[in-house]
Amino acid sequence: MRDPLSEDELLLREAEKIVTAIGRMFPGLCEVVLHDLRDPEHAVRAIESGLSGRVVGDPATEIGLARIQDPDFPDVLQNYPNRFPDGRPAKSTSIGIRNSSGAYVAAICLNLDVSALGAAAAALTALARTEAEERPPAETLRARTLDELRSAAAEFATARGSVSPRGLRAADKRELVRDLRDRGFLQVKHAVPTLGEILGVSRATVYNHLRQAPGETTAYAGASLDDGRRAVPGR
């Protein structure tokens, strides 16, 4: 049983107030986590706006373990790129807390969901763009990437007035899947399961969206997808 009067416990108790206050100031936008580095197997002591799906009692992250193992680990890691389990981009900051002996006992981590900001930036860019004349589609002579797939999905959602692809209507999700297929994004390894995570649907649903609709031309029959299946209409 922990001694509630110990210095380490006092530091954690005070840090917990900070985590609660910051998390409740930015609900749904910024996940704030307090890690108890004395217990790496159950490090998550408090969490607000749990955007990553973690809960109290979950283990420490790689950065938390690195802090435990290295007393010279930086006190603050500021604004480094990160990603939530469902693929949404994040901007993170990790703040180590030392006791009077100089040992790390805790860390406060902030994970800001920047996916909505990216969609807003894309919307503003689209709003400000002007075109003197119609231009043919740009041809890309290199392999697509999963990050480009995520960006393309976010741009599509923005154009439909949604802050994220998950918020699209079912018909729009179907249109997005087929648009990404036609643009070559589904040739990327792991594209289908990644797209399922982005849309908040199962892999089977993505394949259902790819099935040929009555009267649709067979533009993708025989096209090999990332997991080796064949996208054959009606199957």
Phi, psi and omega in degrees: 000135183285145177277112184293348181262357182291157181299314182299317181293325177295318178300317180294321180296319179289322179295328180297326177296319181295315180300313181297316183294314182292316181299321181281346176281331181234060184296133178078355181247321185230117174278131180237126187232136173253121179256129172269102186284357175281344184224074187299332180288338179223050193289328186291108183269324179208149179210135177237143183053064186292073183289338181271352182085000179284160180225168177303133181100352178288159184286169178289156175277178179300322180292321177299316179295322179296322178296319180297320186277337186233106179295343179267007178299141183305141178296323182227128168251116191253130168053049177265150182289144181211179180209135177286162182304331181273006176099350180296136178289149180221156171244125189239151172223134181237127184240117179276145179240122181254153172270185184293344177272356179089005181271142175289128176243341183203168174211139173255125182239133178245128180236104184270125177284110182258007181296318179294323178295322178296320178295320179295319179297319178296322179295317179294321178297316179295322181293323183275346185288139174236150180227126182287330182204162177290141181237150177291157178302142178287139179259129180254119183258040177213165183291142174287165177234163179295326178296322177293324176300314180298318180295318180296320178295319180295320179295320178299314181298318179299318180295337179264006177080021180249143181285342178205158178301330180297334182275359180291153172290161183302319181295322179290324176298318178298316179297320179297315180302315182289325176297315179295323176299312183295334181268004174088006183289334184279003172276348180289140178301134180068017183295318185294309178297325178295318179295324176299317178296318181298319183272348183073033179231170179280165177298322180300323179294321177300316179295324177298321178296334182276349180295146183290131176275155179305129179086353181279140177289150183275080183277345187231011181301130178084359180288129183277127179266178192294335182258013174093355179284161174256131181274081182258127183305139175082003180240000000 
